[in-house]
Amino acid sequence: MAAFLAASPCAGWRRQPLAGDASARRYERLTAPDGRSAVLMDARAEPASVAPFLRIAAHLRGLGLAAPTVLAEGEGVLLLEDLGPETLAARLARRPGEAPRLYGAAVDLLLRLQAAPPPAGLAALTPQRLAGMIAPLWEHFLPRTDARLAAGIGEGLQDALERHAPQPSVLSLRDFHAENLIWRPQRKGLDRLGLLDFQDAVLAPPEYDLASLLRDARRDTDAELRAAMTRRFAEGTGRSEAAVAAAAAVLGLARNLRILGIFARLAQERGRTGYLAFVPRLRAHLAGDLAHPALAALAPLLRRALGDPA
C-alpha cells in the first residue's frame, strides 16, 4: 500500500480512515496540505469487486451522474475522486427538515438511472432468486425455525413477488440509501448527489432501489415522506401509485428479511455487533410492509416465525 500511494498523485497526503460498509473493503480519505482530497478504496480482501465497480462507475458517468473517477489503480486498490464529505444521512441528522428535498433528489436520480438501458451481463433479481436470498434469515437469525414453515414462507414470498414485482428490468445499485449518497449542495440538478457502493449492481424490478431508500435499516423515515416519495416515483414512471406501493412493500420485505440474517451473521462470525442496533428498525419496517394487502397471505406465516415484528 505504501508503494502504491508513493507512486500515486496523492503521495505524502494525510490518511484518515472512513466508515466502511458491511463488506471487507476498507476506505480512507487522503488529504493534501493545500486541502485537496481523494478516497482510497482497499478491496484487497474482495478483489473481485473492483472490476464491477469500475464498469458501473463508467456507466453512471456516461449517464451524467456523479460516480467517482479513478485517479490510480493497483492490485485490489483504487484511488478515487472524493465526491464530498457529507452523506445524505449526515445532512439529514443536522437538518431533518430538508428530508423532502433530499429524498426527492434521490428519487429523481433513480428515475434518470432507470430511464436508460442497463448494462449487459448483470445478474437478475428474479422472484425465485429474491425469495431464495432470505436464506441467511434461517441460518443466522431464526435457526430453529421449522423447515416446513421456512419453505412455506419462501414459496409465499416468491408468489407475492411474481404478482407484484415480476420483472428485473432496470439497473439497481442495490444498496441505494442515505449513507451511500453524498450531498453536494453547491452543484446543480442530479450532480448534487454523489454515488457510492454500487459494485454489487444487478437487474431488479424498478421499485427495488426505492424500497432500499425508504426502508433504510440505518435511519427512520416517516409515513408521510414514504407516501410522498412513492407518489413521486409513480408519477415519474407512469405507473399507478397503488402498483408502486405494492411492489415496494413486497421488495422491501424480501430485502429486509435478508438483511436481518446478514446482520446476525456479521455479529456472530465477525463480532460486528453494532449491526444488531438496527434490528428493531428492521422489524418495524417488516411490520409496516406485512400490513400491506399485497402480503396478506404471507403475513400470518411470517408472524409465526418472527413473532409480532412490531
Salt bridges, closest charged atoms under 4 A:
ASP21 OD2 - ARG25 NH2 3.12
GLU28 OE1 - ARG15 NE 2.66
ASP34 OD2 - ARG36 NE 2.85
ASP42 OD2 - ARG44 NH2 2.77
GLU46 OE1 - ARG25 NH1 2.73
ASP82 OD2 - ARG29 NE 2.69
GLU86 OE1 - ARG91 NH1 3.56
GLU86 OE2 - ARG94 NH2 2.80
GLU98 OE1 - ARG91 NE 2.88
GLU98 OE2 - ARG95 NH1 3.24
GLU98 OE1 - ARG101 NH2 3.46
ASP108 OD2 - ARG232 NH2 2.81
GLU139 OE1 - HIS140 NE2 3.72
ASP146 OD2 - ARG148 NE 3.59
ASP159 OD2 - ARG163 NE 3.02
ASP175 OD1 - ARG255 NH2 3.14
GLU179 OE1 - ARG218 NE 3.58
ASP191 OD1 - ARG184 NH2 2.78
ASP191 OD2 - ARG187 NH1 2.94
ASP197 OD1 - ARG25 NH2 3.33
GLU207 OE2 - ARG239 NH1 1.91
ASP220 OD1 - ARG281 NE 2.64
GLU241 OE2 - ARG231 NH1 3.66
ASP289 OD1 - ARG215 NE 2.87
